[in-house]
Amino acid sequence: MSATHAPTTADHVVLCDDAGHRTGTFPRAEVHTTDTPLHLAFSCYLLDAADNLLITRRALVKRTWPGVWTNSFCGHLRWTEEIEDSIARHAEHELGGAVTDVAVVLPDFRYRAVDASGVVENEICPVYVARVDGGLTPNPDEVSEHVWAPAAQVRSAVASAPWAFSPWIGWQLQALAAVPAAERTPGARVLAGALGLD
């Protein structure tokens, strides 16, 4: 696959090198194949005032991991976009809502995974936590179901039935648990506390 520098209005992903430096763009509709190039993304975990965690079931029309339960939402950056702006854009597009108190949890998380159809996800994917500002109206093209649940119960469910969830939610929760408490970012302390990792 060869990268292009698409206009910022195009629906694209940002390709990158191993250090996370932006190298070009590629049409989002074409990038996920059996040989997906490394690109920039994020994962976000939403908490309510009682520290319940929003988990979502990916819509059946999604190209990768359709119908699988996962974290609150994920997304790809655009060429000129900062990650916090991408998080706000995707929260509106996927969940029909706004977020506040966005904070990084795992700044260096990355993964490569292959779904049942052989399509590869290959991302440098920092993990964030945020709060919901108001209600949500999920986009049915992105989210088929959503549930607010005690975060510690979600962590237990992912550990006991990983096949029911996206691979990245399991890896992200494991990665967070492996970070010593003294080395956690402020965002990591918020999410770890909600998950009962303290």
C-alpha positions as CSV (number, residue, x, y, z in Angstrom):
1,M,0.0,0.0,0.0
2,S,1.3,3.4,-0.9
3,A,0.4,6.4,1.2
4,T,-1.1,9.6,-0.1
5,H,-1.6,13.0,1.5
6,A,-5.4,13.2,1.3
7,P,-7.3,16.4,1.8
8,T,-8.4,16.8,5.4
9,T,-12.0,16.6,4.3
10,A,-11.5,13.0,3.1
11,D,-12.3,10.0,5.3
12,H,-8.8,8.7,5.9
13,V,-6.4,7.2,8.4
14,V,-3.0,8.5,9.2
15,L,-0.2,6.1,8.5
16,C,2.9,6.3,10.7
17,D,6.3,4.8,11.3
18,D,7.3,2.7,14.4
19,A,8.0,5.8,16.4
20,G,4.5,7.2,15.7
21,H,5.6,9.9,13.3
22,R,3.0,10.7,10.7
23,T,4.1,9.5,7.2
24,G,0.9,9.9,5.1
25,T,-2.7,9.0,4.8
26,F,-4.8,6.2,3.3
27,P,-8.5,6.0,2.6
28,R,-10.2,4.5,5.6
29,A,-12.5,2.3,3.6
30,E,-9.5,0.6,2.0
31,V,-6.9,0.5,4.7
32,H,-8.1,-2.6,6.6
33,T,-7.0,-5.8,4.8
34,T,-5.0,-8.9,5.6
35,D,-1.9,-6.6,5.4
36,T,-3.0,-3.4,7.2
37,P,-0.3,-0.8,7.5
38,L,0.6,0.7,10.9
39,H,-1.6,3.7,11.6
40,L,-2.7,6.1,14.4
41,A,-5.8,5.5,16.5
42,F,-7.0,5.8,20.1
43,S,-9.3,3.9,22.5
44,C,-11.4,5.7,25.1
45,Y,-13.2,4.5,28.2
46,L,-16.2,6.6,29.4
47,L,-17.1,6.7,33.1
48,D,-20.3,8.2,34.6
49,A,-20.5,10.1,37.9
50,A,-20.7,6.7,39.8
51,D,-17.7,5.3,38.0
52,N,-19.8,2.9,35.9
53,L,-18.1,2.1,32.6
54,L,-19.7,2.3,29.2
55,I,-19.2,-0.8,27.0
56,T,-20.5,-0.9,23.5
57,R,-21.3,-3.7,21.0
58,R,-19.8,-3.0,17.6
59,A,-22.4,-2.7,14.9
60,L,-22.8,-5.7,12.6
61,V,-21.9,-3.6,9.6
62,K,-18.4,-2.9,11.0
63,R,-15.6,-4.2,8.8
64,T,-13.6,-5.6,11.7
65,W,-15.0,-7.4,14.8
66,P,-18.6,-6.9,14.0
67,G,-21.0,-7.6,16.9
68,V,-18.2,-7.8,19.4
69,W,-18.4,-6.0,22.8
70,T,-15.6,-3.6,23.4
71,N,-14.6,-0.4,25.3
72,S,-16.7,2.8,25.0
73,F,-15.4,3.9,21.6
74,C,-12.3,3.9,19.4
75,G,-11.3,5.9,16.4
76,H,-8.7,7.0,13.8
77,L,-7.1,10.4,13.7
78,R,-7.1,12.6,10.6
79,W,-4.0,14.2,9.1
80,T,-4.2,17.6,10.9
81,E,-6.1,16.4,14.0
82,E,-4.8,16.3,17.6
83,I,-5.9,13.2,19.5
84,E,-8.2,15.1,21.9
85,D,-10.0,16.6,18.9
86,S,-10.4,13.2,17.4
87,I,-11.8,11.8,20.6
88,A,-14.4,14.7,20.7
89,R,-15.3,14.1,17.0
90,H,-15.8,10.3,17.4
91,A,-17.8,10.7,20.7
92,E,-20.2,12.9,18.7
93,H,-20.3,10.6,15.6
94,E,-20.4,7.2,17.3
95,L,-22.3,8.0,20.5
96,G,-24.1,11.2,19.8
97,G,-22.6,12.8,22.9
98,A,-19.9,15.0,24.3
99,V,-17.0,14.2,26.7
100,T,-15.2,16.1,29.4
101,D,-12.1,15.4,31.6
102,V,-10.2,13.6,28.8
103,A,-7.0,12.1,30.2
104,V,-4.4,9.7,28.9
105,V,-4.2,6.3,30.5
106,L,-1.7,4.3,28.4
107,P,0.2,6.8,26.2
108,D,2.3,4.1,24.5
109,F,-0.2,1.3,23.8
110,R,-0.1,-0.4,20.4
111,Y,-1.4,-3.7,19.1
112,R,-1.8,-5.9,16.1
113,A,-4.8,-8.2,15.9
114,V,-6.4,-10.4,13.2
115,D,-10.2,-11.0,13.3
116,A,-12.1,-14.1,12.2
117,S,-12.2,-13.0,8.6
118,G,-8.5,-12.4,8.4
119,V,-8.7,-8.6,8.4
120,V,-5.8,-7.1,10.4
121,E,-5.9,-4.1,12.8
122,N,-2.5,-2.6,13.3
123,E,-2.4,0.5,15.4
124,I,-0.5,2.8,17.6
125,C,-3.4,3.4,19.9
126,P,-3.0,5.5,23.1
127,V,-5.7,4.8,25.7
128,Y,-7.8,7.5,27.3
129,V,-10.5,7.9,29.9
130,A,-13.2,10.6,29.9
131,R,-16.5,11.6,31.5
132,V,-19.8,11.9,29.7
133,D,-21.2,15.4,29.4
134,G,-25.0,14.8,29.0
135,G,-26.8,12.0,27.4
136,L,-25.9,9.6,24.5
137,T,-27.6,8.7,21.3
138,P,-25.5,6.0,19.7
139,N,-25.1,5.8,15.9
140,P,-26.6,2.5,14.8
141,D,-24.0,2.2,12.1
142,E,-21.3,2.2,14.8
143,V,-22.9,0.8,17.9
144,S,-25.6,-1.9,18.1
145,E,-25.9,-2.0,21.9
146,H,-24.5,-0.1,24.9
147,V,-24.5,-0.8,28.6
148,W,-23.3,1.1,31.7
149,A,-21.9,-1.4,34.2
150,P,-19.7,-1.2,37.3
151,A,-16.2,-1.0,35.9
152,A,-14.9,-3.8,38.1
153,Q,-17.6,-6.1,36.8
154,V,-16.5,-5.3,33.2
155,R,-12.9,-6.2,34.1
156,S,-14.0,-9.5,35.5
157,A,-16.2,-10.3,32.5
158,V,-13.4,-9.6,30.1
159,A,-11.0,-11.8,32.1
160,S,-13.5,-14.7,32.3
161,A,-14.9,-14.5,28.7
162,P,-12.3,-12.8,26.5
163,W,-13.9,-14.4,23.4
164,A,-17.0,-12.1,23.9
165,F,-14.9,-9.0,23.7
166,S,-12.5,-7.3,21.3
167,P,-8.9,-8.4,21.8
168,W,-7.7,-4.8,22.5
169,I,-9.9,-4.3,25.6
170,G,-8.4,-7.3,27.2
171,W,-4.8,-6.2,26.3
172,Q,-5.5,-2.7,27.5
173,L,-6.9,-3.8,30.8
174,Q,-3.9,-6.1,31.3
175,A,-1.5,-3.4,30.4
176,L,-3.1,-1.0,32.9
177,A,-3.0,-3.5,35.6
178,A,0.8,-4.1,34.9
179,V,1.6,-0.4,35.5
180,P,2.9,0.2,39.1
181,A,0.6,2.5,41.0
182,A,3.3,5.0,41.5
183,E,4.0,5.2,37.7
184,R,0.4,5.7,36.6
185,T,-0.7,8.8,34.8
186,P,-3.5,10.8,36.5
187,G,-5.9,9.3,33.9
188,A,-4.6,5.8,34.6
189,R,-5.3,6.4,38.4
190,V,-8.9,7.4,37.6
191,L,-9.5,4.3,35.4
192,A,-7.6,1.9,37.7
193,G,-9.6,3.1,40.6
194,A,-12.9,2.6,38.9
195,L,-11.7,-0.9,37.8
196,G,-10.8,-1.8,41.3
197,L,-7.1,-2.2,40.5
198,D,-5.9,-0.2,43.5
